Amino acid sequence: MSKAYSAAQWRVPVLLALIAAAFLIFSGVAIALYEENIYRAQQVKAFTEQASILAANETAAVIFDDRRSAQEYVDAMKVNPELQAVAVYNRAGRLMAQTSRVGPLPYTLDRVSQLSSLGLLSISVPILQEKVKIGTIYVWATEEPAQRRIARYLGIGLLMVMGALVLVVLGVSQRALSRANAELELRAENLTLLNAKLQQEMEERRKTEEALRQSQKMEAIGQLSGGIAHDFNNLLMIAMGNLQLLQKRLGEEAGPLTRYIESAEEGLRRAANLTQRLLAFARRQPLTPRPVDLSRLIEGMQELIRQSVGEHVDVALNLTSSWRTLCDVNQMENVILNLAINARDAMPDGGKLRIATRDLTDLTPPLESDRSARGDYIELLVRDTGSGMDEETRRQAIDPFFTTKPLGQGTGLGLSTAFGFVRQSGGYLGIESAPGEGTTITILLPRTAEDEGIVS
């Protein structure tokens, strides 16, 4: 009885131990399988995130078929040793960029299935632009090596070792995942910086191309209008000379014809004035440049400016420039007066007109200017509080014969003449305006090194 009790008493703990061992073994297997699935899911998630980030950064390169930029983004993925191959396919399914440790990749998207025999983890992510697919990213990566799985399963037989292995595997996995996430964040940050740099370069390229197109357009218009104006001016001089000769020949016998001759001469003079303004825009007019102090020049014109704009416009001068520029004084006076009159017309109900000058040291003019060299410039600023202009009107403001004034109240040559004169003087004229915010005209003229001939 005692022995039977002892045997039963012994078998119960053994059975419990076996049950516990079996449970632990079953739990170890379940945990091992669970960890394997988790590890694979983490791999899939990590590689999918990398592919998604790459797809987001490849959007611009695919749109513009920029294979060089596309390859730079792909090359950045080489730092991950688990990635065996990365490919970028465009909208047509053709290969744009690649990196591979398993040999050449398929040139077309429909042959990607040929790589299934390699036993690699394959992930594809679409390249989207406003929810429209414009390409595909493919990533091939190695799964967990078989040797690692075998080693883990062999340890299941030893309960304590199995527990230790589970803890070690968990710790290693967590550390590996943390390192992978840190590396992924670093790569994502680098890709974001590259994308921002690419966007900035694209914007600078767009501005440069727009400035070049504007410069070429104005140059073509200037050559055309200058040639026509030059020939037309010669014809006007012939007509004017013949009218004067006719008046001289008729003498006192002209009688009532004198009035018609004088009217014709007045019309010819006005036409000649228009041709001179066209020649100024085309930069073909003869100039008499000399050193000019713009501040003193404007100060001497302030009474004329106030009379021209009227009492309803408040004129404020802020003349701080003391440098001189080389330009034609008479033409410069015409430009300043014309800008003041334009400002007056933009403020029919009154407003404020500010005219300012200042010296700018070591300045690089905008791309639209003839001179892009860094140097010293005098800035002339004319700002009004008028109705302003929209972007389309602002772009056309310096085009010859473009005007927003009613028919008969403007020739459309004021700003174009000023633009031509400033360009001929080696400077820059820019316009800033918005509806309801007034208009600012900025003129930059290079500083002259001459010491004599200051114009007061």
Number of C-alpha atoms within 10 A of each C-alpha: 6 7 8 9 10 11 11 12 11 11 12 12 12 13 11 11 13 13 12 14 17 14 12 21 20 13 15 23 18 12 14 20 14 13 16 14 12 13 16 15 12 14 20 17 13 16 23 19 15 19 25 17 18 25 24 18 23 28 20 18 19 22 13 8 14 14 15 12 19 23 18 15 22 21 14 14 20 16 10 13 10 14 20 19 23 25 24 30 22 22 14 11 16 16 20 20 22 23 21 15 13 11 9 10 19 16 16 14 20 10 11 13 10 10 14 11 7 10 11 16 18 20 16 18 20 19 26 15 13 6 8 9 13 18 25 24 24 20 24 24 20 16 16 14 8 9 8 9 13 10 11 17 14 11 19 21 15 14 15 12 13 21 16 13 19 19 12 12 15 13 12 12 16 12 12 12 16 12 12 15 13 12 14 19 13 12 18 17 12 14 20 16 13 16 20 13 12 16 13 12 12 13 12 12 12 12 14 14 12 14 16 14 13 14 16 12 13 19 15 13 16 23 17 12 17 23 16 14 22 17 11 15 20 13 13 19 14 12 15 20 13 12 16 15 12 14 17 12 11 13 11 9 11 15 9 8 11 16 11 11 17 14 11 14 18 13 14 17 15 11 16 20 13 16 23 20 24 27 25 26 32 28 22 20 18 10 16 11 14 18 21 23 22 30 25 17 17 22 14 12 14 16 10 11 19 17 10 15 21 13 10 14 21 14 18 14 15 13 18 14 19 13 22 27 23 19 25 17 19 11 18 18 15 14 19 20 19 18 21 23 17 16 28 23 15 20 21 12 10 17 17 18 23 17 23 19 23 19 20 17 12 10 16 15 20 15 15 18 19 16 16 14 12 11 14 19 25 26 23 21 20 21 22 27 20 25 18 21 21 13 13 8 15 17 13 13 20 24 21 22 16 17 19 13 12 7 8 6 9 13 14 17 21 25 23 24 26 24 24 26 28 25 22 19 20 16 25 25 23 16 16 17 20 16 12 12 14 21 22 21 18 17 21 28 24 24 22 17 11 12 8 10 11 16 14 12
